[in-house]
């Protein structure tokens, strides 16, 4: 019996060009933090270093702890006084990244259908951002925290995609077995391969992001909604 639906965010519920998004994200973040004596090029390098560390996280720390340990190692403990500026950024300036994202009127509908079936709705987004940054991006497709039973973010996650332990932790936290979950994503390497390898039935949404093997299951958003509607 299916009990939950895992939804990826970037490139799935929220259509975007990842390269354009990343460029604008760094531009906005640097503009925010340069007045606090951060060198833009150096700042971007450290954020990439922290991001790569989160992707390789072995589970000994949360992604947030790991990221800020790396940040402090480079800039010193005094840099923690600027953490509030980062937090504020994801609530305010980060909203401008909507300029490089596309509308998806079916995003809210597919989540609504899942909830109407009595299924848990879980936002299984790669937890490389603070929750406020994820909520900001959700708002681009008219979704909010109230639409989900859990949202993975860097504050509470100990692993990241494509590590299979990311999915195992998510299953454990929600008392779910792999066969009780259906996953919708856009990435063969981050969604389809690792989720399927732990036993989660996974579909990739057509036209959302990267191209990959012809062997993976791809569906349109309308077909995805129908799949959920047919769950008994």
C-alpha positions as CSV (number, residue, x, y, z in Angstrom):
1,X,0.0,0.0,0.0
2,X,1.3,3.4,-1.0
3,X,1.4,5.8,2.0
4,X,3.5,8.7,0.8
5,X,4.7,10.7,-2.2
6,X,8.2,12.2,-2.4
7,X,8.5,15.3,-4.6
8,X,11.7,16.8,-5.8
9,X,11.7,20.6,-6.0
10,X,14.3,22.2,-8.3
11,X,13.6,21.1,-11.9
12,X,10.5,19.2,-10.9
13,X,7.8,21.1,-9.0
14,X,9.8,24.2,-9.9
15,X,11.0,24.4,-13.5
16,X,14.4,26.2,-13.8
17,X,17.6,26.4,-15.7
18,X,20.1,25.4,-13.0
19,X,23.0,27.3,-14.5
20,X,21.0,30.6,-14.7
21,X,19.7,30.1,-11.2
22,X,23.2,29.5,-9.7
23,X,24.6,32.6,-11.4
24,X,21.8,34.8,-10.2
25,X,21.9,33.3,-6.7
26,X,25.6,34.0,-6.3
27,X,25.3,37.5,-7.8
28,X,22.5,38.4,-5.3
29,X,24.3,36.8,-2.3
30,X,27.6,38.6,-3.1
31,X,25.7,41.9,-3.4
32,X,24.2,41.3,0.0
33,X,27.5,40.4,1.7
34,X,30.2,42.5,0.1
35,X,29.3,45.4,2.5
36,X,30.4,43.1,5.3
37,X,33.9,42.8,3.9
38,X,33.4,39.5,2.0
39,X,35.4,39.2,-1.2
40,X,33.0,37.9,-3.9
41,X,35.3,35.4,-5.5
42,X,36.5,34.0,-2.2
43,X,33.0,33.8,-0.8
44,X,31.7,31.8,-3.9
45,X,34.6,29.4,-3.5
46,X,33.9,28.8,0.1
47,X,30.2,28.2,-0.6
48,X,31.1,25.7,-3.3
49,X,33.5,24.0,-0.8
50,X,30.7,23.8,1.8
51,X,28.3,22.5,-0.8
52,X,30.6,19.7,-1.9
53,X,31.2,18.8,1.7
54,X,27.4,18.5,2.3
55,X,27.1,16.3,-0.8
56,X,29.8,14.0,0.7
57,X,28.4,14.2,4.2
58,X,29.0,10.9,6.1
59,X,26.1,11.5,8.5
60,X,28.3,12.5,11.5
61,X,26.9,16.1,11.4
62,X,23.9,17.8,9.9
63,X,24.5,19.6,6.6
64,X,24.1,22.9,8.4
65,X,26.8,22.1,11.0
66,X,29.1,20.8,8.3
67,X,28.7,23.9,6.1
68,X,29.2,26.4,8.9
69,X,32.3,24.5,10.3
70,X,33.9,24.9,6.9
71,X,32.8,28.6,6.8
72,X,34.3,29.2,10.2
73,X,37.5,27.3,9.4
74,X,38.1,29.8,6.6
75,X,36.8,33.1,8.0
76,X,37.1,32.4,11.7
77,X,34.4,32.4,14.5
78,X,33.9,36.1,14.0
79,X,32.1,35.3,10.7
80,X,29.2,33.8,12.7
81,X,28.0,37.3,13.5
82,X,27.1,37.5,9.8
83,X,24.9,34.3,9.9
84,X,21.8,36.5,10.4
85,X,22.6,38.3,7.2
86,X,22.6,34.9,5.4
87,X,19.3,34.0,7.0
88,X,17.8,37.3,6.0
89,X,19.0,36.9,2.5
90,X,17.0,33.7,2.0
91,X,13.8,35.4,3.1
92,X,14.3,38.6,1.1
93,X,16.8,39.1,-1.7
94,X,16.6,35.4,-2.7
95,X,13.1,36.0,-4.0
96,X,14.6,37.6,-7.0
97,X,15.8,34.2,-8.3
98,X,12.1,33.7,-9.4
99,X,13.3,35.7,-12.5
100,X,15.1,32.6,-13.8
101,X,12.4,30.1,-12.8
102,X,9.3,29.1,-14.7
103,X,5.7,28.8,-13.7
104,X,4.2,25.4,-13.1
105,X,0.4,25.6,-12.5
106,X,0.3,21.8,-12.0
107,X,2.7,21.9,-9.0
108,X,0.0,22.9,-6.5
109,X,-2.5,20.5,-8.2
110,X,-0.3,17.4,-7.9
111,X,0.4,18.0,-4.2
112,X,-3.4,18.7,-3.6
113,X,-4.3,15.4,-5.3
114,X,-1.8,13.5,-3.2
115,X,-3.2,15.1,0.0
116,X,-6.8,14.4,-1.0
117,X,-5.9,10.7,-1.3
118,X,-4.7,10.7,2.4
119,X,-1.1,10.3,1.4
120,X,1.9,11.9,3.2
121,X,3.4,14.6,1.0
122,X,7.1,15.0,1.5
123,X,9.4,17.6,-0.3
124,X,12.4,15.5,-1.0
125,X,14.6,18.3,-2.2
126,X,18.4,18.2,-2.0
127,X,19.0,19.6,1.5
128,X,21.8,22.1,0.6
129,X,19.8,25.2,1.6
130,X,18.3,26.5,4.8
131,X,14.6,25.9,5.1
132,X,13.8,29.5,4.5
133,X,15.5,29.4,1.1
134,X,13.4,26.3,0.2
135,X,10.2,27.9,1.4
136,X,11.0,31.0,-0.8
137,X,11.4,28.8,-3.9
138,X,8.2,26.9,-3.1
139,X,6.4,30.2,-3.1
140,X,7.3,30.6,-6.8
141,X,4.8,27.8,-7.6
142,X,2.2,28.9,-4.9
143,X,3.2,26.2,-2.4
144,X,4.1,26.5,1.3
145,X,5.2,24.5,4.3
146,X,1.5,23.7,5.0
147,X,1.4,21.6,1.8
148,X,4.0,19.1,3.1
149,X,4.4,16.8,6.0
150,X,8.1,17.2,5.9
151,X,10.6,19.3,4.0
152,X,14.2,18.3,3.8
153,X,16.6,21.1,4.5
154,X,20.2,21.5,5.6
155,X,19.2,22.1,9.3
156,X,18.0,18.5,9.9
157,X,19.5,16.4,7.1
158,X,22.7,14.3,7.6
159,X,23.1,13.3,3.9
160,X,22.5,14.7,0.5
161,X,21.6,13.4,-3.0
162,X,22.8,11.3,-4.7
163,X,23.7,9.4,-1.5
164,X,21.2,6.5,-0.9
165,X,21.4,7.2,2.8
166,X,19.5,10.5,2.1
167,X,16.5,8.5,1.1
168,X,16.9,5.9,3.9
169,X,17.0,8.7,6.5
170,X,13.9,10.2,5.0
171,X,12.1,6.8,5.1
172,X,13.2,6.3,8.7
173,X,12.1,9.7,9.8
174,X,8.6,9.1,8.5
175,X,8.3,5.5,9.5
176,X,7.9,4.4,5.9
177,X,9.0,1.3,4.0
178,X,10.4,1.8,0.4
179,X,7.5,0.0,-1.1
180,X,5.1,2.4,0.5
181,X,6.5,5.4,-1.4
182,X,6.3,6.9,-4.9
183,X,8.9,9.4,-5.9
184,X,8.7,12.1,-8.6
185,X,11.9,13.9,-9.7
186,X,13.8,15.1,-12.7
187,X,17.4,13.8,-12.2
188,X,18.4,10.3,-13.2
189,X,21.5,10.4,-11.0
190,X,20.0,12.3,-8.0
191,X,16.5,11.0,-7.9
192,X,15.9,7.9,-10.1
193,X,19.0,5.8,-9.5
194,X,19.4,6.3,-5.7
195,X,15.7,6.2,-4.8
196,X,15.1,3.1,-7.0
197,X,18.2,1.4,-5.5
198,X,16.6,1.5,-2.0
199,X,13.3,0.2,-3.4
200,X,11.3,3.4,-4.0
201,X,9.2,3.4,-7.2
202,X,10.5,6.5,-9.0
203,X,9.3,8.5,-12.0
204,X,11.1,11.3,-13.8
205,X,8.9,14.2,-15.1
206,X,9.2,14.7,-18.9
207,X,10.8,18.0,-20.0
208,X,12.1,18.8,-16.5
209,X,15.8,19.2,-16.6
210,X,18.5,16.8,-17.7
211,X,18.4,14.1,-20.4
212,X,19.5,10.6,-19.5
213,X,19.0,7.0,-20.2
214,X,16.0,5.9,-22.2
215,X,15.5,3.0,-19.6
216,X,14.1,5.3,-16.9
217,X,10.4,5.8,-16.4
218,X,9.3,9.3,-17.6
219,X,5.8,10.8,-17.3
220,X,4.2,14.1,-17.9
221,X,2.8,16.1,-15.0
222,X,-0.7,15.1,-16.1
223,X,0.3,11.4,-16.1
224,X,1.9,11.8,-12.7
225,X,-1.4,13.2,-11.3
226,X,-3.2,10.3,-12.8
227,X,-0.7,7.8,-11.2
228,X,-1.5,9.4,-7.8
229,X,-5.2,9.3,-8.5
230,X,-5.1,5.6,-9.2
231,X,-3.4,4.8,-5.9
232,X,-5.7,2.7,-3.7
